[in-house]
Amino acid sequence: WALVYNGYGDRLLNFVHDEYLYWLWPHELQTHIPIIENLMVNAMRSSVIPDVKVGVETTCCKFWDKKACEFTKLTWSPDGLPILEDPPFVKELLTKKGA
């Protein structure tokens, strides 16, 4: 609810157990990801499991994929935009189709 309360409700694509799938424009990643991570961690600490160390691992990709690139490991272009590679499943599909 902290994410919705802070204006991120309209960006939620899906919620699966412990994953929140959000859309952001590439130029928004550096601004919004730290805010989203902070909201998630603080909500868990304050209301769910205050005595357990909580963390998040944010990944970024064009399409949802469990093997997407971690936000902290992204490569950035000179103009400050992330270079988002196709996720592994897309590369595999393109290989199978001979593209």
Secondary structure as GFF3:
##gff-version 3
##sequence-region A 1 99
A	DSSP	alpha_helix	2	3	.	.	.	ID=ss1
A	DSSP	pi_helix	4	8	.	.	.	ID=ss2
A	DSSP	three_ten_helix	9	11	.	.	.	ID=ss3
A	DSSP	beta_strand	12	16	.	.	.	ID=ss4
A	DSSP	beta_strand	19	22	.	.	.	ID=ss5
A	DSSP	three_ten_helix	26	28	.	.	.	ID=ss6
A	DSSP	alpha_helix	29	43	.	.	.	ID=ss7
A	DSSP	pi_helix	44	48	.	.	.	ID=ss8
A	DSSP	beta_strand	59	60	.	.	.	ID=ss9
A	DSSP	beta_strand	69	70	.	.	.	ID=ss10
A	DSSP	three_ten_helix	71	73	.	.	.	ID=ss11
A	DSSP	beta_strand	75	76	.	.	.	ID=ss12
A	DSSP	beta_strand	82	83	.	.	.	ID=ss13
A	DSSP	alpha_helix	88	96	.	.	.	ID=ss14
###
